[in-house]
């Protein structure tokens, strides 16, 4: 497809009047830092509410006993809007320019934060969260496409690795950040008011950083039919597959009622929607996602690896809190502070995964820029396989240091693979499709994460139920023996679940063999 563009750059010689911060802020590395700051805040807000949801419900007179399903839309609505916004805003940035799209989305996020901060009732909080997410979700693919424009091919994977690390770290520390601020200020509205000055400062600095970037616009029209179909498909998939979480929450100590009745129909509807999306994309003149991308072996391999990365990442994020909370809750059932202690210890242990992932994402990108995407992806996935294999051997008495070793190996491996797998897809798409391709990278990971959480809950609950029913009934009548038995069961189920991650890493390793090697080729413009 033809493209009206000049090479995007912010390295053009400054004019005579440009001095000081204006010149400094227009360096590519500074522009990368600024867009990463906005991506981080948007990702933090994805999970920040988990720490303050009870306080929001109390302040807005929402019953925790009977109206939790309504309040849960504060989280679910954000996640759905976050995902859906990625499906079309990346392509919009291809058509209308990265700078305008980025600044508009940052403005939307800031406005949404104000709506939440002043919300008088639950419905307004949900509305504000949806508005927030429409801006925050869009920032990720637009930022990835933007740095792909600004950096040359050999430096692009490293820049993409930084964005991937910042985005992942943001939503993994959101609950800790929210909990810390609530402990100090005890005001959930403050969390959202803090986004406003940040958003205004980021808008000013980003405008300065990008104002000399040559605006690139692809020729074509926006595929609204494709955008609606893929949005509906992803919504149905997230709600349908996410229904497993309800099963996990309702059955831990009680009877297993099975998934809610809407789970299977919505999951099937998501596949019907996907089929309709593919049918439309093959026939429309300017598709939202050019399916010709999947004729390239590197793009197919990278897509498979991205889904599997999301899958294994979700298993670690969900399993660690489950295991630690279960063990501490059963060991210290009368301790009134045990939930706070469990949250703190879970955050510390999971930080091994988060920090390792963030620290290795940039070196993984550097290696990809120098040696091609295949080498760092293979090394990273091999490390992740070893890490998850070590985690599958956790026992009821496994200490935190042992957990940290496995999580660190897994985090290092996943971190190394993030940038190469993103770079392979974005490079294969070509410059006129970078926005859409960047969105595809994140969506594939989110799909993998949804499947990972669903696998954990749907399979894990049934496995736990079977082990519990096979126990000697007389043993369960003794409280001390029963609780140690339940800890053993939790450890066994968690360990077996990590074997799913080992298998997924092995599949990803096989797919990564088809990623590009040392020769780096940019798709033709």
Secondary structure, 3 states (H helix, E strand, C coil): CCEECCCCCCCCCCCCCCCCHHHHHCCHHHHHHHHHHHHHHHHHHHHHHHHCHHHHHHHCCCCCCCCHHHHCHHHHHHHHHHHHHHHHHHHHHHHHCHHHHHHHHHHHHHHHHHHHHHCCCHHHHHHHHHHHHHHHHHHHHHHHHHHHHHCCHHHHHHHHHHHHHHHHHHHHHHHHHHHHHHHHHCCHHHHHHHHHHHHHHHHHHHHHHHCCCCCCEECCCCCHHHHHHHHHHHHHHHHHHHCHHHHHHHCCCCCCCCCCCHHHHHHHHHHHHHHHHHHHHCCCCCCCCCHHHHHCHHHHHHHHHHHHHHHHHHHHHHHHHHHHHHHHHHHCCCCCCHHHHHHHHHHHHHHHHHHHHHHHHHHHHHHHHHHCHHHHHHHHHHHHHHHHHHHCCCCCCCCHHHHHHHHHHHHHHHHHHHHHHHHHHHHHHCHHHHHHHHHHHHHHHHHHHHHHHHHHHHHHHHHHHHHHHCCCHHHHCCHHHHHHHHHHHHHHHHHHHHHHHHHHHHHHHHHHCCCCCCCCCCCCC
